Amino acid sequence: MHTENTQTKETDLKETLLADIEKLIAYGREEPTINPALLAYLDMDDLISTKRTLLERVGELSEEDKVWLEQFKKYE
């Protein structure tokens, strides 16, 4: 039972990371630069690293953009 709960939490976290990364990749672009379906094959460490890198690349932002991006930092 404990293992099932752990797997469910990890699956939920992975789905959240995938959704966040997909949004970050598409941010400011009309189309994403990578097929989001491919991200599902990455492990958790790679997903976290990818998300962190995308957040760092955003650069100079308007206040509205900063507020939008803050929602993604709460999962780190």
N, C-alpha and C positions, 0 to 999 in steps of 0.2 A: 504494500500500500504506500509506504514511504517513497519507494522508488517511482511509483506512478505519479505522485505529487511532484517530485523533483523533475521528472520528465515533462510534466504538464507545464510547470513554471518555466523550464528552459525553452520549451516550444513556444510559449507565450512571449518570452523575452526575445527569442529569435524572430518571431513574426513582427514584433514591435520594431526591432532593429532593421529588419528588411523594409518595412514601411517607411521608417525614418530615412534610411539611406536612399530609397527610391525618390522621396520628396527632395532630399538634398541634391541628388544628381540632377534632377529636373529643374531645380531652382534657377531661375533666370534664363532658362532655355525653353525652346518650344518642344523639343523632344529630348528624352534622356540619352546619355552617351553610351549607356550599356543596357543590355536587356535585363530588366529586373529579375526575370526568371532565373538567370544565371547566378544571382547572388545567393539563392537558396542552397547552393552547393558549398558555400563557404562555411567554415566552422565559426564558433562564437568569437574566438580571439580575432580572427580575420575581419569579422563583421564589426566588432567594436573598434578595431584599428581603422577600418575604412570609414566608419562614421566620424571618428576623431579627425582624420585627415581631411574629410570633406568640410567639417566645421572650421578647421584652420584655414582652408583655402578661400573661404567666403570673402575675406578681406574687408574693405571699407563698406559700411552699410548705413543705410538710413535708420532712424530710430524705429520705424515701422518694421523694417527687416530684422532688426535686433530682437524685437519682441517676438516675432514669428520664430526665429531660430532658438530662442530661449527654451521653447517647449521641448526641444530635442536634448538639451543638456541634462534634464532631470533624470535620465535613465543611465547616466554614466556612473 
